[in-house]
Protein backbone atom coordinates (compact mmCIF):
# COMPACT_ATOMS: atom_id res chain seq x y z
CA UNK A 1 0.00 0.00 0.00
CA UNK A 2 0.87 3.67 -0.04
CA UNK A 3 1.04 5.95 2.98
CA UNK A 4 2.23 9.45 3.77
CA UNK A 5 4.00 10.12 7.07
CA UNK A 6 3.98 13.59 8.62
CA UNK A 7 6.69 13.66 11.28
CA UNK A 8 9.93 11.73 10.91
CA UNK A 9 11.15 11.82 14.48
CA UNK A 10 12.11 8.78 16.56
CA UNK A 11 8.66 7.20 16.37
CA UNK A 12 7.45 8.39 12.97
CA UNK A 13 10.75 7.73 11.26
CA UNK A 14 11.02 4.19 12.60
CA UNK A 15 7.41 3.45 11.69
CA UNK A 16 8.10 4.63 8.15
CA UNK A 17 11.15 2.35 7.96
CA UNK A 18 9.19 -0.64 9.28
CA UNK A 19 6.62 -0.17 6.52
CA UNK A 20 9.32 0.29 3.89
CA UNK A 21 10.88 -3.02 4.90
CA UNK A 22 7.52 -4.66 4.33
CA UNK A 23 7.12 -3.33 0.82
CA UNK A 24 4.90 -0.30 1.25
CA UNK A 25 5.46 2.98 -0.58
CA UNK A 26 6.08 5.69 2.03
CA UNK A 27 6.01 9.43 1.36
CA UNK A 28 7.79 11.28 4.14
CA UNK A 29 7.39 14.89 5.25
CA UNK A 30 8.83 16.78 8.20
CA UNK A 31 9.31 20.46 8.96
CA UNK A 32 12.99 19.55 9.23
CA UNK A 33 14.36 19.32 5.70
CA UNK A 34 17.33 17.40 7.07
CA UNK A 35 15.00 14.70 8.38
CA UNK A 36 13.23 14.47 5.01
CA UNK A 37 16.56 14.11 3.22
CA UNK A 38 17.81 11.56 5.72
CA UNK A 39 14.81 9.26 5.32
CA UNK A 40 14.71 9.79 1.56
CA UNK A 41 18.17 8.26 1.61
CA UNK A 42 16.65 5.24 3.37
CA UNK A 43 13.89 4.72 0.85
CA UNK A 44 11.03 7.10 1.56
CA UNK A 45 9.72 9.46 -1.10
CA UNK A 46 10.66 12.89 0.23
CA UNK A 47 8.11 15.71 0.18
CA UNK A 48 9.25 19.33 0.08
CA UNK A 49 6.14 20.78 1.73
CA UNK A 50 2.52 19.99 2.64
CA UNK A 51 1.25 20.38 -0.91
CA UNK A 52 4.04 18.20 -2.27
CA UNK A 53 3.17 15.48 0.23
CA UNK A 54 -0.41 15.32 -1.04
CA UNK A 55 0.69 15.65 -4.66
CA UNK A 56 3.11 12.70 -4.52
CA UNK A 57 0.40 10.11 -3.84
CA UNK A 58 -0.20 7.72 -6.71
CA UNK A 59 -3.35 6.09 -5.33
CA UNK A 60 -6.68 7.07 -3.76
CA UNK A 61 -7.86 7.37 -1.13
CA UNK A 62 -4.75 8.83 0.44
CA UNK A 63 -3.76 7.54 3.89
CA UNK A 64 -1.90 10.34 5.68
CA UNK A 65 -0.47 9.46 9.08
CA UNK A 66 0.45 12.27 11.50
CA UNK A 67 3.18 11.45 14.02
CA UNK A 68 4.02 14.78 15.67
CA UNK A 69 3.70 16.06 19.27
CA UNK A 70 0.16 16.33 20.62
CA UNK A 71 -1.45 19.74 20.88
CA UNK A 72 -0.91 22.59 18.44
CA UNK A 73 1.52 20.68 16.15
CA UNK A 74 -1.08 17.94 15.59
CA UNK A 75 -3.94 20.42 15.21
CA UNK A 76 -1.99 22.40 12.61
CA UNK A 77 -1.04 19.24 10.73
CA UNK A 78 -4.66 18.08 10.60
CA UNK A 79 -5.79 21.48 9.36
CA UNK A 80 -3.16 21.44 6.62
CA UNK A 81 -4.25 18.01 5.41
CA UNK A 82 -7.93 18.96 5.56
CA UNK A 83 -7.26 21.96 3.33
CA UNK A 84 -5.17 19.99 0.80
CA UNK A 85 -6.83 16.59 0.84
CA UNK A 86 -9.82 15.33 -1.10
CA UNK A 87 -13.09 13.65 -0.25
CA UNK A 88 -12.49 10.08 0.86
CA UNK A 89 -8.92 10.64 2.04
CA UNK A 90 -7.99 9.24 5.45
CA UNK A 91 -6.18 11.25 8.12
CA UNK A 92 -4.60 9.18 10.90
CA UNK A 93 -3.53 10.78 14.19
CA UNK A 94 -0.93 8.51 15.77
CA UNK A 95 0.16 10.90 18.54
CA UNK A 96 -0.92 11.12 22.17
CA UNK A 97 -3.86 13.42 21.55
CA UNK A 98 -6.45 13.90 24.29
CA UNK A 99 -9.47 11.84 23.24
CA UNK A 100 -11.81 14.82 23.73
CA UNK A 101 -9.71 16.87 21.32
CA UNK A 102 -9.74 13.92 18.93
CA UNK A 103 -13.55 14.08 18.77
CA UNK A 104 -13.35 17.72 17.67
CA UNK A 105 -10.64 16.86 15.12
CA UNK A 106 -12.86 14.12 13.75
CA UNK A 107 -15.74 16.54 13.21
CA UNK A 108 -13.53 18.91 11.19
CA UNK A 109 -12.17 16.07 9.06
CA UNK A 110 -15.63 14.65 8.39
CA UNK A 111 -16.96 18.09 7.41
CA UNK A 112 -14.58 17.95 4.43
CA UNK A 113 -15.91 14.53 3.40
CA UNK A 114 -12.72 12.89 4.62
CA UNK A 115 -12.19 10.13 7.21
CA UNK A 116 -10.48 10.31 10.59
CA UNK A 117 -8.67 7.48 12.35
CA UNK A 118 -6.93 7.70 15.70
CA UNK A 119 -4.20 5.23 16.52
CA UNK A 120 -2.75 5.00 20.00
CA UNK A 121 0.81 3.75 19.50
CA UNK A 122 3.02 2.03 22.06
CA UNK A 123 6.42 0.52 21.46
CA UNK A 124 8.86 3.40 21.70
CA UNK A 125 12.29 3.06 20.15
CA UNK A 126 11.94 -0.75 20.07
CA UNK A 127 8.97 -0.71 17.72
CA UNK A 128 11.07 -0.77 14.55
CA UNK A 129 12.38 -4.22 15.44
CA UNK A 130 9.52 -5.76 17.42
CA UNK A 131 6.47 -3.88 16.15
CA UNK A 132 4.07 -1.40 17.71
CA UNK A 133 1.02 -2.05 19.83
CA UNK A 134 -1.80 -0.19 18.07
CA UNK A 135 -5.14 0.86 19.57
CA UNK A 136 -7.23 2.08 16.66
CA UNK A 137 -10.48 4.03 16.61
CA UNK A 138 -12.14 4.28 13.19
CA UNK A 139 -15.15 3.47 11.07
CA UNK A 140 -15.19 -0.24 10.27
CA UNK A 141 -14.60 0.18 6.53
CA UNK A 142 -11.78 2.66 7.08
CA UNK A 143 -10.13 0.26 9.52
CA UNK A 144 -10.39 -2.56 6.99
CA UNK A 145 -8.90 -0.40 4.25
CA UNK A 146 -5.87 0.43 6.43
CA UNK A 147 -5.52 -3.08 7.88
CA UNK A 148 -2.54 -4.11 5.67
CA UNK A 149 -0.59 -1.11 6.99
CA UNK A 150 -1.68 -1.67 10.58
CA UNK A 151 -0.76 -5.36 10.52
CA UNK A 152 2.70 -4.59 9.20
CA UNK A 153 3.27 -1.96 11.89
CA UNK A 154 2.12 -4.30 14.67
CA UNK A 155 4.08 -7.27 16.07
CA UNK A 156 3.67 -10.50 14.15
CA UNK A 157 1.88 -12.22 17.06
CA UNK A 158 -0.74 -9.54 17.72
CA UNK A 159 -0.69 -6.15 19.39
CA UNK A 160 -3.45 -4.67 17.18
CA UNK A 161 -7.00 -3.88 18.28
CA UNK A 162 -9.90 -2.00 16.70
CA UNK A 163 -11.23 -0.24 19.81
CA UNK A 164 -14.38 1.19 18.22
CA UNK A 165 -15.42 4.51 16.75
CA UNK A 166 -13.19 7.53 16.24
CA UNK A 167 -11.62 8.80 19.46
CA UNK A 168 -11.68 5.43 21.20
CA UNK A 169 -8.11 4.62 20.18
CA UNK A 170 -6.76 7.67 21.99
CA UNK A 171 -9.05 6.90 24.94
CA UNK A 172 -7.65 3.37 25.29
CA UNK A 173 -4.06 4.61 24.84
CA UNK A 174 -4.66 7.19 27.58
CA UNK A 175 -5.74 4.46 30.01
CA UNK A 176 -2.83 2.28 28.83
CA UNK A 177 -0.40 5.01 29.81
CA UNK A 178 -2.16 5.53 33.14
CA UNK A 179 -1.69 1.83 33.90
CA UNK A 180 1.92 2.20 32.80
CA UNK A 181 2.40 4.97 35.39
CA UNK A 182 1.19 2.64 38.15
CA UNK A 183 3.35 -0.29 37.05
CA UNK A 184 6.46 1.85 36.82
CA UNK A 185 5.84 3.37 40.25
CA UNK A 186 5.37 -0.06 41.86
CA UNK A 187 8.65 -1.33 40.41
CA UNK A 188 10.48 1.83 41.49
CA UNK A 189 9.14 1.64 45.05
CA UNK A 190 9.91 -2.06 45.39
CA UNK A 191 13.50 -1.71 44.27
CA UNK A 192 13.93 1.30 46.55
CA UNK A 193 12.79 -0.75 49.57
CA UNK A 194 15.46 -3.34 48.78
CA UNK A 195 18.13 -0.79 47.94
CA UNK A 196 17.65 1.06 51.24
CA UNK A 197 17.36 -2.06 53.43
CA UNK A 198 19.41 -1.78 56.63
CA UNK A 199 18.89 -5.46 57.38
CA UNK A 200 20.30 -6.67 54.06
CA UNK A 201 22.62 -3.97 52.74
CA UNK A 202 24.45 -4.32 49.47
CA UNK A 203 22.00 -6.55 47.63
CA UNK A 204 22.58 -6.73 43.89
CA UNK A 205 19.62 -4.97 42.27
CA UNK A 206 20.59 -6.09 38.79
CA UNK A 207 20.79 -9.73 39.83
CA UNK A 208 17.38 -9.50 41.48
CA UNK A 209 15.86 -7.92 38.38
CA UNK A 210 17.35 -10.66 36.23
CA UNK A 211 15.94 -13.35 38.52
CA UNK A 212 12.48 -11.80 38.51
CA UNK A 213 12.44 -11.70 34.71
CA UNK A 214 12.12 -15.47 34.46
CA UNK A 215 9.21 -17.37 35.97
CA UNK A 216 8.13 -14.60 38.35
CA UNK A 217 4.53 -13.36 38.33
CA UNK A 218 5.88 -9.80 38.08
CA UNK A 219 7.90 -10.45 34.92
CA UNK A 220 7.23 -7.93 32.14
CA UNK A 221 8.89 -5.91 29.40
CA UNK A 222 9.28 -3.05 31.89
CA UNK A 223 11.24 -5.41 34.13
CA UNK A 224 13.38 -6.39 31.14
CA UNK A 225 14.18 -2.70 30.67
CA UNK A 226 14.92 -2.29 34.39
CA UNK A 227 17.46 -5.12 34.19
CA UNK A 228 18.98 -3.59 31.06
CA UNK A 229 19.29 -0.16 32.68
CA UNK A 230 20.82 -1.57 35.88
CA UNK A 231 23.35 -3.51 33.83
CA UNK A 232 24.46 -0.25 32.24
CA UNK A 233 24.52 1.80 35.47
CA UNK A 234 23.99 -0.28 38.67
CA UNK A 235 23.71 2.80 40.91
CA UNK A 236 21.82 4.91 38.34
CA UNK A 237 24.40 7.55 39.18
CA UNK A 238 24.10 9.21 35.80
CA UNK A 239 20.39 9.92 36.17
CA UNK A 240 18.57 12.60 38.14
CA UNK A 241 15.32 11.48 39.75
CA UNK A 242 13.21 13.99 37.84
CA UNK A 243 10.25 12.29 36.15
CA UNK A 244 8.17 14.14 33.58
CA UNK A 245 4.63 13.29 32.54
CA UNK A 246 3.28 13.86 29.05
CA UNK A 247 -0.40 14.25 29.90
CA UNK A 248 -1.96 10.81 29.59
CA UNK A 249 -1.72 10.02 33.31
CA UNK A 250 -3.42 13.31 34.16
CA UNK A 251 -6.16 12.69 31.60
CA UNK A 252 -6.75 9.19 32.97
CA UNK A 253 -7.22 10.54 36.49
CA UNK A 254 -9.42 13.39 35.23
CA UNK A 255 -11.59 10.93 33.28
CA UNK A 256 -11.82 8.62 36.30
CA UNK A 257 -13.03 11.55 38.41
CA UNK A 258 -15.61 12.51 35.77
CA UNK A 259 -16.87 8.91 35.66
CA UNK A 260 -16.64 8.43 39.46
CA UNK A 261 -14.26 5.50 39.01
CA UNK A 262 -11.63 5.04 41.76
CA UNK A 263 -8.05 4.89 40.45
CA UNK A 264 -5.93 5.44 43.58
CA UNK A 265 -2.80 3.69 42.26
CA UNK A 266 -2.70 5.65 39.00
CA UNK A 267 -3.45 8.92 40.81
CA UNK A 268 -0.71 8.34 43.38
CA UNK A 269 1.81 7.39 40.69
CA UNK A 270 1.03 10.68 38.92
CA UNK A 271 1.54 12.64 42.15
CA UNK A 272 4.81 10.78 42.72
CA UNK A 273 6.05 12.17 39.40
CA UNK A 274 5.15 15.66 40.53
CA UNK A 275 7.03 14.99 43.76
CA UNK A 276 10.14 13.87 41.87
CA UNK A 277 10.58 17.42 40.62
CA UNK A 278 10.69 18.94 44.10
CA UNK A 279 13.50 19.12 46.61
CA UNK A 280 13.39 20.44 50.17
CA UNK A 281 9.90 21.84 49.65
CA UNK A 282 8.17 24.31 51.94
CA UNK A 283 5.56 21.66 52.66
CA UNK A 284 8.20 19.17 53.81
CA UNK A 285 9.80 21.79 56.01
CA UNK A 286 6.39 22.57 57.50
CA UNK A 287 5.84 18.88 58.27
CA UNK A 288 9.18 18.75 60.10
CA UNK A 289 8.33 21.95 61.99
CA UNK A 290 4.93 20.61 63.11
CA UNK A 291 6.50 17.41 64.42
CA UNK A 292 8.97 19.50 66.37
CA UNK A 293 6.19 21.74 67.71
CA UNK A 294 3.81 19.08 68.95
CA UNK A 295 6.21 16.28 69.78
CA UNK A 296 9.61 17.82 70.24
CA UNK A 297 10.97 15.68 67.42
CA UNK A 298 14.40 16.61 66.14
CA UNK A 299 14.62 18.49 62.87
CA UNK A 300 17.47 18.44 60.39
CA UNK A 301 18.91 21.93 60.13
CA UNK A 302 21.07 21.13 57.15
CA UNK A 303 20.01 18.37 54.81
CA UNK A 304 23.67 17.71 54.00
CA UNK A 305 24.63 17.11 57.62
CA UNK A 306 23.63 14.56 60.21
CA UNK A 307 23.21 17.20 62.90
CA UNK A 308 19.72 17.96 64.10
CA UNK A 309 17.94 19.79 66.86
CA UNK A 310 14.56 19.91 68.49
CA UNK A 311 13.99 23.49 67.31
CA UNK A 312 13.95 24.69 70.91
CA UNK A 313 10.77 22.80 71.76
CA UNK A 314 10.76 20.85 75.04
CA UNK A 315 10.23 17.17 74.44
CA UNK A 316 7.08 15.88 76.16
CA UNK A 317 7.08 12.54 77.90
CA UNK A 318 4.81 10.93 75.28
CA UNK A 319 5.55 11.79 71.66
CA UNK A 320 3.29 11.45 68.66
CA UNK A 321 4.72 10.47 65.31
N, C-alpha and C positions, 0 to 999 in steps of 0.2 A: 504493500500500500504506500500511499504518499502522505506525509505529514509535515507541517511547518512548526518549528519550535521557536518561541519567543523567549529568550533568556538562555544563555549558554554558560551559566555559572557551574558550580560543582555538581548540582543535581541535574539541571537541564542539559548541560553538556554531556554528562555520562548517560543520561537517558537517550539522548540523540545517538550516541555511539552504540548503545545496546541495540537500538533499532537498526542502525546501519549494518551491524554484524549479522542481523537476521534478514537482510535483504530488502529492507524498506528504503524508499527514497525520502531523504530528510532535507528540508530547506531550513537553514538556520539563520536567525536574526538576533542581534544583540545591540544595545546602544554603544557597546564597546566594539569598535571596528577591529581591534586586535583580536578579540574573541572570535568574531566572525571569520577572520582570516585564518586563525589557528584551527578552527574546526573544519573550515573548507579544505585545509590541508589534510584532514583526516577522513574526508569523504562527503561531508555535507555540501549542499548547494548554498553558497553564501548569498545573502540578500543585503543590498546596500541600505535600504530603508524600509519603512512599513509598506509603502506601495509596491516596492520591488518584491517583497515577501509574497504578497497576494498574487502579483503578476506571474511569479515563477511556477505556480501550480500548473500541472499538466492535466489534472483530473478534477471532477466535481462529484459530490460536494467537497469543498476544502475542509480539512481537519487541521485546526490551528490551536496548538497547545501552548498555553502561557505558563512559564515557570520562572516568575520573578517574585520579589518580596511582596507579602500581603500589604494591603492598604492602597495608598495612592498609586504606586507603580502598577499594581494589577488593574486598578480602576482605569487608569490611563491607557493601558494596553488593550483592555476590553473595548474601550471607546474607539480606539484607533481601528480595531478590527471590525467593529460594527459599521464604521463609516466607509470602510474599504471593501468589506465582504459583500457577498450576494445572498439572495434568498436560498435557503437550504444549507448554507455553510454551517460548520460546527465549530464553536469556540469552547475549548477545554481549559478550565482553570485548575491547574495542578498545585497551586500554592496553598498556604495555610490561611485561607480567607475565613473570616467569621461567617458562619452559616446564615446569619440574618442578612449580612451584606450580600451573600451569594444569591439570596432570593430576589433582592433588588436588581442585581446584575442580570439574573435570568430574565426578568421582566423587560429590561432594555434590549437584550439580545432577541427575545421573541418578537418584540415590537417591530424589528427589522425583517421578520420572517426567517430568522436564523435560529439555530439550536444551541442550547447551552448544556454543557456537561461539567460537573465538578468531580475532580479526582483527588481524594486525599492520598498522599504518597508517603510511604515510610520505607526506609532502607538506607538512607544516608549515603555516605561515600562507598558503601559496600554494595550498593544496588547494581552497579555496572556488572559485577561478577556474579552475584547471587540472585539478582532480580529485586523488584520493588513490590511491596505489599500495596495493593491499590483498592481503595474504597470509593466506588463510583456511583454518583447520583446522576440519572439521565432518563429520558424517555426510552422505552424498551427498544424501539427500532433504531434509535441513535446508538444505544449501547451495542446492539448487534452489529451495526455498521462498523463500529470502532473496535470490535472484539479481536480481530487479528492483531492490531497494534497493542491492545491491552494485554493479551496473552503473551506476547513477546517481551513486554516490559516486566511482567510478573515472573516469579520463580517457576520453574518447570513443574513443581509438585503442588502448585496452588497459589495462595496469596492474593487472589482476585475475588472481589464480591461486588455484585450489583446491589447497592443498599436501598434503592428505591428512586423516587422522583428527584428532580434537581434540588440541590441543597443538602440532601441527605448524606452525600459523600463527605462533605466538609463537617457535618454534624458528627458522623461516626469517627472521623479523624480527630476531631476535637476531644471526644471522650477517650479515644485511644491514647492521646498525649496526656490527658489527665491521669489515666491509669499508669502511664509510664512515669509520671512524676512520683506517684505513690510507691511504685516498685523501686525506683532509684533511691528514694529516701530510706526505704526499709533496708536495702543493702548497705547504704552509707552508715546508717545508725548501727547496724549489726557489726560491721567491721570496726567501727569506732569503739564499741563496747569491748571487743577483743583487744584492740590496739592499746587501749588505756587500762587494761586489767592490771591491778597491783598483785593479784594472786598468781597470775601466770604471765609475767613480763617476758617480752622478747619473742612472742609467738610469730611464726612466719606467715604473714598475711597472704603472700602469693601462694604458698603451699596449700593453705586452707582453701583458697579460691579454686585452685586446681583440683583439689579433692572433691569439693562440692559440685564441680562441673559434671562429674560422672556418677550417675546413679542417684544423686540427691533429689529430693522433691523440690528443691529451690533452684535446680539447674535451669539456665536460660541463656539466651544470647547476650543479655546484659551482663550476666556472670562471666561469660566468655570474654567480654570486653574488659571487665574488671581484672581478670587474670592477666590479660594482655597488657593492660596499663601498669599493673604492679610489677610485671616482669621487666618493663622498661624503666620504671622508677619506683622501687619498693617503698620509699618513704614519701612519695609524691611531693618531693621537695621543690620541684620546679613548677608547681601549680599553686596559685592562690585560691583559697576557698571562697571565691566569689561566683555565685551561680545565677545566671540570667534566666529569665523566662520570656518566651516569645508570644505569649498571649493565650495559647490554647488551654493551659491550666486555669487561668482566670475565667475564661469563658465557660469552662466545664462547671466550675463552682457557681458562677452566676446563673447558669442554666439550671443547676440543681436547686438553687434557692428559688428560682421562678417556678419550678415544678414541685417544690416542697419535697425533694428527695435528699435524704441525708448522705453526705459524702465526706465524713470527717477525715479520713486518711488523705484523700486528694487535697482537701482544704489545708490540712496541716502541712503537707509536703510543699504546697505553694507558699505558705507563710515561712517555712524553713528557708526557702530560697530568698525571700525578702530579708530574713535574718542574716543570711550569709554575707550580705552587703553592708552590714553594720559592724562597728567595733567600738567597744566602750561607750555604749549609748547612754543618753540621759536616763532612759527608763531603767537600765541595769543599775546605774549608780543610785537611782531612787530606791530600787529594791534593796540594795545593800544598806542604804541609809535607814530605811524603815526597820530592817532587822536589827540594826544597831540601836535604834530608838526604843523599840519595844522589848528587845531581848538582850541588849548589851552584847550582841554578837560582834566579833572583830570584823573590821573592814580593811580591805587592801588599799593602802594609800597610793601605792605605785604598782601598777600591774606588772612591771618588770622586776619587782623585788618580792621577796618572801615576807617582808616585814608588814605587820598589820597592827591596827589598834582598835579599841572599842569606841572610838569617836567621842571619848569623854563621857560616855553614858555608863552609870553604875550597873553592874551585872546583877540582875535579880536572882534569887535562889532557884526559881524554876524558869527555864527558858523555853520559848516557843521557837519552832523552826520556820 
